[in-house]
């Protein structure tokens, strides 16, 4: 009997102990959850040491370079360039006919062909694009939006806005006949559709101390279905003929493609502003040990400028900005010239086109920031359709360092709603890249002269911005 009671007592003690354990279990769970939360908070903490920032940035840059596909390598120089070997441009593996200056000198306006070049088939015809007519701007916009430059993976394609095209192609003293399209008659709809386009605008450039008026060539584009008909060389020949009629014999242009023969090779760097979007669309990548919260913190920018005196540029600033730009340009071996009318055209702010800011002290403009808007269509994403990209134009620092004025540009671009800030390593821009977490792009933008030879030019000696 006593044994039985003893067993019952032991069982009661066990039950009591079990109840006590059950009471403690939720507390343990809370403790575990709390520990996990602390770990998560530690991982997502809002402060990163300088060494942590550098380590994470190095990993991001390494990952981006592994995923980037360089547009062209030196080994991709072709053995023959059928069209370009017939043009007055320096050739690979051949000595230039002159060391500096013109290649083709024996030119006369009276010797030029008087009519446009023949097109390869019936139904095609030449047509100037009238940028004073909105319906023609609309057609050009749609043509470029669906056919112009896209990346190798077919993920992004430039989407120049209508306002941007009008701004860029109607610069002061532009020539309407230098804006050339090839159209095809659609007999069923009795309409003409654009199948090719090229543009030239007049600019003045200093090339290693030599001043020259020439044409900037841009927007060479042929509809995909017509790229086997040799329309691109025809567009180049025709715009060249029309430029020569104006007694101008030189041109400058850029390309991501390796052609004979660049005088400068530059690289785009990008600075992430909207990290989540850029990761989602595979514009940028995060290393395995970095989550989105830490990436956002790494690239975080203040909303207020760290320096006083900045405001949007106004028409009253044109003369002072012109003087600043003129002094700044003299530092570089190859640079453009901007008279006051051009400063007014190119830099006065235009919504969704160009953004310009001055820093003023006692009515004196001391520093200048500018960038322009060039979005890209996002071709393979369900949610996002447009990448909003700001491109650095000119940043002139007198009272600030290059890093300080570039940081101001990043803040202004972020506040204006841009996802990424792109910048070439020309001028003194590269001084700011590392500290401000710019990532290096995979390809190079090459600069070319037509009918002119000059020494190979380092990006830091170049301040020619072609769009």
Phi, psi and omega per residue, in radians:
X1 nan -0.812 3.122
X2 -1.122 -0.652 3.102
X3 -1.071 -0.717 -3.121
X4 -1.112 -0.774 3.132
X5 -1.084 -0.675 3.137
X6 -1.082 -0.722 3.128
X7 -1.153 -0.717 3.123
X8 -1.106 -0.671 3.135
X9 -1.134 -0.746 3.096
X10 -1.069 -0.714 3.138
X11 -1.109 -0.701 3.108
X12 -1.076 -0.747 3.126
X13 -1.062 -0.724 3.120
X14 -1.077 -0.777 -3.128
X15 -1.090 -0.708 3.123
X16 -1.119 -0.751 3.116
X17 -1.080 -0.698 3.136
X18 -1.102 -0.731 3.127
X19 -1.082 -0.708 3.120
X20 -1.096 -0.716 3.105
X21 -1.105 -0.740 3.129
X22 -1.082 -0.626 3.109
X23 -1.153 -0.664 -3.097
X24 -1.281 -0.484 -3.028
X25 -0.994 -0.836 3.107
X26 -1.040 -0.615 3.127
X27 -1.129 -0.680 3.097
X28 -1.110 -0.742 3.138
X29 -1.069 -0.722 3.118
X30 -1.089 -0.698 3.124
X31 -1.092 -0.754 3.136
X32 -1.093 -0.796 3.137
X33 -1.074 -0.738 3.139
X34 -1.063 -0.731 3.126
X35 -1.100 -0.766 3.138
X36 -1.103 -0.695 3.133
X37 -1.119 -0.708 3.122
X38 -1.078 -0.717 3.123
X39 -1.085 -0.760 -3.130
X40 -1.120 -0.743 3.125
X41 -1.120 -0.658 3.113
X42 -1.116 -0.695 -3.136
X43 -1.190 -0.618 -3.089
X44 -1.708 0.302 -3.043
X45 -1.001 2.652 -3.011
X46 -1.524 0.088 3.104
X47 -2.237 2.358 3.082
X48 -2.165 2.368 3.091
X49 -1.233 2.831 3.141
X50 -1.055 -0.698 3.138
X51 -1.167 -0.644 3.085
X52 -1.133 -0.746 3.117
X53 -1.021 -0.830 -3.105
X54 -1.121 -0.728 -3.131
X55 -1.117 -0.794 -3.139
X56 -1.161 -0.684 -3.129
X57 -1.150 -0.694 3.109
X58 -1.066 -0.690 3.122
X59 -1.169 -0.722 3.112
X60 -1.087 -0.807 -3.125
X61 -1.092 -0.723 3.121
X62 -1.085 -0.744 -3.131
X63 -1.164 -0.710 3.132
X64 -1.114 -0.717 3.137
X65 -1.165 -0.603 3.109
X66 -1.174 -0.585 -3.124
X67 -1.548 -0.318 -3.135
X68 -1.306 2.564 3.098
X69 -2.036 1.828 3.141
X70 -0.940 2.342 -3.074
X71 -1.097 -0.725 -3.111
X72 -2.647 2.498 3.094
X73 -1.994 2.880 3.132
X74 -1.022 -0.622 -3.123
X75 -1.160 -0.250 -3.113
X76 -1.562 0.116 3.017
X77 -1.115 2.204 -3.073
X78 -1.328 2.769 3.099
X79 -1.260 -0.621 -3.139
X80 -2.390 2.504 3.015
X81 -2.170 1.636 -2.977
X82 -0.911 -0.863 -3.103
X83 -1.287 -0.847 -2.994
X84 -1.227 -0.383 3.080
X85 -1.240 -0.249 3.090
X86 -1.653 -0.004 -3.052
X87 -1.841 2.718 3.123
X88 -1.389 1.238 3.092
X89 -2.308 2.677 3.087
X90 -1.051 2.496 -3.109
X91 -1.897 2.660 3.031
X92 -1.207 2.479 3.053
X93 1.052 0.415 3.084
X94 -2.394 2.486 3.071
X95 -1.243 2.367 3.091
X96 -1.177 2.509 3.138
X97 -1.097 -0.418 3.055
X98 -2.366 2.707 3.128
X99 -1.434 -0.566 -3.121
X100 -2.675 2.318 3.078
X101 1.971 -2.749 -3.080
X102 -1.190 2.560 3.012
X103 -1.680 -0.890 3.115
X104 -1.728 1.919 -3.068
X105 -1.857 -0.428 -3.046
X106 -1.505 1.242 -3.106
X107 -2.185 2.460 3.121
X108 -2.461 2.404 -3.130
X109 -1.046 -0.660 -3.085
X110 -1.183 -0.308 3.128
X111 -1.523 -0.069 -3.046
X112 -1.326 2.669 2.986
X113 -1.078 2.390 -3.056
X114 -1.574 -0.295 -3.086
X115 -2.136 2.778 3.117
X116 -1.063 2.745 3.121
X117 -1.186 2.630 3.142
X118 -1.199 2.467 3.105
X119 -1.633 2.707 -2.908
X120 -1.280 -0.251 -3.122
X121 -2.684 2.776 3.119
X122 -1.145 2.635 -3.128
X123 1.642 -0.249 3.070
X124 -1.736 2.473 3.099
X125 -2.634 2.758 3.103
X126 -1.407 2.503 3.076
X127 -2.617 2.199 3.036
X128 -1.251 2.504 3.106
X129 -1.669 2.079 -3.095
X130 -1.560 1.822 -3.072
X131 -1.368 0.065 3.023
X132 -1.605 -0.107 -3.128
X133 -1.927 2.142 -3.051
X134 -1.089 -0.634 -3.120
X135 -1.146 -0.545 3.107
X136 -1.331 -0.615 3.027
X137 -1.094 -0.735 3.124
X138 -1.032 -0.775 -3.123
X139 -1.147 -0.729 3.115
X140 -1.110 -0.750 3.131
X141 -1.027 -0.839 -3.119
X142 -1.111 -0.665 3.141
X143 -1.125 -0.848 -3.125
X144 -1.195 -0.650 -3.120
X145 -1.049 -0.591 -3.074
X146 -1.738 -0.150 -3.031
X147 -2.309 -0.167 -3.008
X148 -1.455 -2.922 -2.912
X149 -0.987 2.283 2.990
X150 -2.364 2.841 -3.079
X151 -1.331 2.954 -3.055
X152 -1.114 -0.504 -3.119
X153 -1.559 0.063 3.117
X154 0.991 0.747 3.110
X155 -1.794 -0.520 -3.086
X156 -2.373 2.512 3.044
X157 -2.428 2.355 3.131
X158 -0.913 2.452 3.140
X159 -2.319 1.216 3.099
X160 -1.050 2.255 -3.129
X161 -1.283 2.853 3.118
X162 -1.085 -0.746 3.132
X163 -1.129 -0.643 3.106
X164 -1.112 -0.804 -3.120
X165 -1.063 -0.739 3.125
X166 -1.126 -0.747 3.130
X167 -1.079 -0.823 -3.034
X168 -1.251 -0.652 -2.992
X169 -1.660 -0.005 3.094
X170 -2.165 0.785 3.094
X171 -1.142 2.867 -3.118
X172 -0.916 2.342 3.098
X173 1.125 0.477 3.098
X174 -1.222 2.765 -3.140
X175 -1.917 1.990 -3.088
X176 -0.972 -0.549 -3.089
X177 -1.330 -0.074 3.075
X178 -1.560 0.013 3.111
X179 -1.859 1.682 -2.840
X180 -2.051 2.327 3.027
X181 -2.179 2.791 2.928
X182 -1.954 2.251 -3.125
X183 -2.088 2.705 3.086
X184 -2.095 2.349 3.128
X185 -1.347 2.146 3.034
X186 -1.617 1.748 -3.038
X187 -1.126 -0.568 -3.128
X188 -1.160 -0.758 -3.121
X189 -1.696 -0.082 -3.094
X190 0.937 0.758 3.113
X191 -2.263 2.778 3.097
X192 -1.866 2.164 3.135
X193 -1.894 2.470 -3.109
X194 -1.293 2.325 3.099
X195 -2.169 -0.125 3.118
X196 -2.792 2.657 -3.138
X197 -2.713 2.590 2.987
X198 -2.660 2.605 -3.107
X199 -2.312 2.550 2.994
X200 -2.275 2.401 3.025
X201 -2.266 2.516 -3.097
X202 -1.354 2.332 3.050
X203 -2.445 2.911 3.073
X204 -2.127 2.347 -3.016
X205 -2.331 2.576 2.970
X206 -1.819 2.145 -3.119
X207 -2.021 1.740 3.140
X208 0.850 0.873 3.073
X209 1.580 -0.082 -3.092
X210 -1.890 2.051 3.134
X211 -1.480 2.368 -3.062
X212 -2.615 2.439 3.021
X213 -1.650 2.255 -3.099
X214 -2.593 -3.088 -3.142
X215 -1.882 2.333 2.963
X216 -1.565 2.125 -3.112
X217 -1.747 2.336 -3.077
X218 -2.629 2.926 3.017
X219 1.048 0.529 3.029
X220 -1.120 2.070 -3.043
X221 -2.663 2.366 3.091
X222 -2.236 2.385 3.104
X223 -0.992 2.434 -2.999
X224 -0.910 -0.739 -3.088
X225 -1.210 -0.207 -3.069
X226 -1.913 0.165 -3.031
X227 -1.344 -0.075 3.062
X228 -1.735 0.167 -3.084
X229 -1.857 0.163 3.081
X230 1.079 0.632 3.140
X231 -1.336 -0.533 -3.136
X232 -1.055 -0.872 3.071
X233 -1.034 -0.616 3.112
X234 -1.142 -0.736 3.105
X235 -1.090 -0.706 3.125
X236 -1.144 -0.774 -3.135
X237 -1.129 -0.689 -3.099
X238 -1.242 -0.736 3.113
X239 -1.177 -0.581 3.077
X240 -1.101 -0.771 3.139
X241 -1.037 -0.754 -3.094
X242 -1.232 -0.582 3.059
X243 -1.157 -0.746 -3.136
X244 -1.125 -0.578 3.108
X245 -1.035 -0.506 3.086
X246 -1.490 0.195 3.138
X247 1.095 0.626 3.015
X248 -2.074 2.419 -2.917
X249 -2.268 0.280 -3.081
X250 -2.418 2.741 3.124
X251 -2.617 2.810 3.047
X252 -2.321 2.526 -3.126
X253 -2.754 2.866 3.096
X254 -2.202 2.778 3.087
X255 -2.800 2.599 2.983
X256 -1.378 -0.252 -3.119
X257 -1.521 2.524 3.088
X258 -1.414 2.059 3.111
X259 -2.223 2.910 3.025
X260 -1.314 2.204 -0.355
X261 -2.428 2.231 -3.034
X262 -1.170 2.513 3.018
X263 -1.633 -0.229 3.078
X264 -2.640 2.530 3.059
X265 -2.207 2.102 -3.049
X266 -2.059 2.903 -3.092
X267 -2.260 2.389 3.032
X268 -1.442 2.395 2.971
X269 -2.031 2.553 3.134
X270 -2.211 2.562 3.130
X271 -2.112 2.063 -3.108
X272 -1.172 2.324 3.063
X273 -2.004 -0.787 3.106
X274 -1.910 1.484 -2.955
X275 -1.094 -0.793 -3.082
X276 -1.005 -0.828 -3.130
X277 -1.117 -0.749 -3.103
X278 -1.137 -0.610 3.072
X279 -1.230 -0.766 -3.114
X280 -1.046 -0.649 -3.087
X281 -1.647 0.112 3.111
X282 1.118 0.547 2.989
X283 -1.366 -0.579 3.093
X284 -2.388 2.935 -3.043
X285 -2.333 2.649 3.089
X286 -1.960 2.461 3.077
X287 -1.173 2.799 -3.038
X288 -1.060 -0.460 -3.084
X289 -1.686 0.259 3.100
X290 -2.183 2.195 3.050
X291 -1.631 3.072 -3.048
X292 -1.136 -0.643 -3.127
X293 -1.060 -0.753 3.141
X294 -1.213 -0.632 3.116
X295 -1.129 -0.733 3.109
X296 -1.050 -0.739 3.128
X297 -1.139 -0.680 -3.127
X298 -1.056 -0.723 -3.061
X299 -1.669 0.065 -3.058
X300 -1.047 2.420 3.092
X301 -2.148 2.613 3.041
X302 -1.196 2.799 3.100
X303 -1.547 -0.398 3.137
X304 -1.774 2.518 3.084
X305 -1.197 2.452 -3.126
X306 -1.339 -0.089 -3.117
X307 -2.252 2.489 -3.108
X308 -1.483 2.899 3.006
X309 1.695 -0.134 -3.130
X310 -1.437 2.474 3.043
X311 -2.720 2.828 3.085
X312 -1.054 2.494 3.102
X313 -1.122 2.502 3.093
X314 -2.172 2.932 -3.096
X315 -1.055 -0.536 -3.141
X316 -1.152 -0.263 -3.110
X317 -1.576 -0.099 -2.989
X318 -0.952 -0.824 -3.066
X319 -1.122 -0.774 -3.122
X320 -1.201 -0.685 3.091
X321 -1.130 -0.681 3.084
X322 -1.015 -0.788 -3.126
X323 -1.140 -0.749 3.099
X324 -1.035 -0.813 -3.089
X325 -1.143 -0.701 -3.128
X326 -1.089 -0.764 3.115
X327 -1.185 -0.696 -3.117
X328 -1.123 -0.772 -3.075
X329 -1.102 -0.523 -3.093
X330 -1.115 -0.246 -3.126
X331 -1.314 -0.221 -2.958
X332 -2.027 2.572 -3.037
X333 -1.261 -0.569 3.043
X334 -2.178 2.062 -3.100
X335 -2.629 2.861 3.101
X336 -1.650 3.020 3.044
X337 -2.109 2.443 3.092
X338 -2.246 2.014 3.004
X339 -1.417 -3.142 -3.031
X340 -1.133 -0.651 3.099
X341 -1.115 -0.660 3.135
X342 -1.251 -0.675 3.060
X343 -1.031 -0.768 3.114
X344 -1.065 -0.782 -3.104
X345 -1.195 -0.846 -2.974
X346 -1.398 -0.445 -2.950
X347 -2.067 -0.342 3.073
X348 -1.072 2.283 -3.033
X349 -0.985 2.402 3.024
X350 -2.286 2.220 -3.062
X351 -0.982 2.271 3.116
X352 1.106 0.288 3.127
X353 -2.208 -1.198 -3.098
X354 -2.342 2.448 -3.085
X355 -2.160 2.166 -3.113
X356 -2.372 2.452 -3.102
X357 -2.391 2.498 3.069
X358 -2.024 2.631 2.961
X359 -1.852 2.157 -3.016
X360 -2.034 2.410 3.079
X361 -2.403 1.981 -3.095
X362 0.930 0.844 3.098
X363 1.193 0.174 3.094
X364 -1.927 2.237 3.099
X365 -1.409 2.088 -3.059
X366 -1.854 -0.542 -3.077
X367 -2.436 2.801 -3.017
X368 -2.551 2.387 3.091
X369 -2.229 2.401 3.030
X370 -2.633 2.538 3.014
X371 -2.669 2.778 -3.125
X372 -2.161 2.817 -3.060
X373 -1.713 2.121 3.055
X374 -2.384 1.556 3.138
X375 -1.245 2.894 2.987
X376 -2.234 2.468 2.986
X377 -1.239 2.399 3.048
X378 -1.672 2.006 -2.895
X379 -1.545 -0.366 -3.013
X380 -2.337 0.925 3.119
X381 -2.475 2.381 -3.085
X382 -1.239 -0.670 -3.012
X383 -1.644 -0.803 -3.056
X384 -1.697 2.330 -3.117
X385 -2.015 -0.295 -3.090
X386 -2.504 2.332 3.045
X387 -1.706 2.078 -3.122
X388 -1.577 1.884 -3.068
X389 -2.016 2.277 2.987
X390 -1.715 2.396 3.132
X391 -2.026 2.223 -3.139
X392 -1.076 2.386 3.134
X393 -1.893 -1.531 3.049
X394 -2.264 2.343 3.034
X395 -2.209 1.950 -3.048
X396 -1.932 2.037 -3.088
X397 -1.938 2.215 3.026
X398 -2.112 -0.797 3.137
X399 -1.684 -0.161 -3.130
X400 -2.089 2.879 3.019
X401 -1.435 2.935 3.083
X402 -1.044 -0.758 3.130
X403 -1.081 -0.736 -3.099
X404 -1.168 -0.738 -3.106
X405 -1.287 -0.559 3.091
X406 -1.199 -0.645 3.088
X407 -1.100 -0.679 3.071
X408 -1.083 -0.713 3.110
X409 -1.077 -0.729 3.131
X410 -1.098 -0.760 3.140
X411 -1.104 -0.768 3.135
X412 -1.114 -0.701 3.119
X413 -1.177 -0.739 3.097
X414 -1.055 -0.808 -3.136
X415 -1.130 -0.452 3.132
X416 -1.461 -0.023 3.048
X417 1.678 0.251 3.139
X418 -1.423 2.616 -3.130
X419 -1.566 -0.518 -3.062
X420 -2.631 2.617 3.107
X421 -2.038 2.042 -3.106
X422 -1.822 2.501 -3.036
X423 -2.651 2.266 3.042
X424 -1.337 2.704 3.107
X425 -1.483 0.633 3.075
X426 -1.599 3.034 -3.111
X427 0.942 -2.424 3.128
X428 -1.819 0.318 -3.040
X429 -1.012 -0.645 -2.994
X430 -1.106 -0.357 3.130
X431 -1.052 -0.406 -3.065
X432 -1.742 -0.181 -2.925
X433 -1.109 -0.869 -3.019
X434 -1.141 -0.871 -3.083
X435 -1.178 -0.481 -3.111
X436 -1.720 0.219 2.987
X437 1.138 0.697 2.998
X438 -1.342 2.473 3.054
X439 -1.800 2.513 -3.099
X440 -1.425 2.300 3.094
X441 -1.312 2.879 -3.050
X442 -1.425 -0.514 -3.064
X443 -1.933 3.094 3.136
X444 -2.088 2.572 3.018
X445 -1.766 2.070 -3.108
X446 -1.660 2.519 3.085
X447 -1.894 2.387 -3.099
X448 -2.314 2.541 2.901
X449 -1.892 2.511 3.022
X450 -1.811 2.178 -3.141
X451 1.138 0.596 3.064
X452 -2.702 2.408 3.104
X453 -2.031 2.355 3.039
X454 -2.509 2.887 3.115
X455 -1.047 2.659 3.047
X456 -1.029 2.334 -2.976
X457 -2.016 2.236 3.083
X458 -1.261 2.570 3.139
X459 -0.921 -0.657 -3.115
X460 -1.172 -0.262 3.115
X461 -1.736 0.182 -3.036
X462 -2.093 2.284 3.067
X463 -2.306 0.576 -3.138
X464 -1.673 1.980 -3.113
X465 -1.810 1.916 3.082
X466 -1.886 2.407 -2.992
X467 -1.775 nan nan
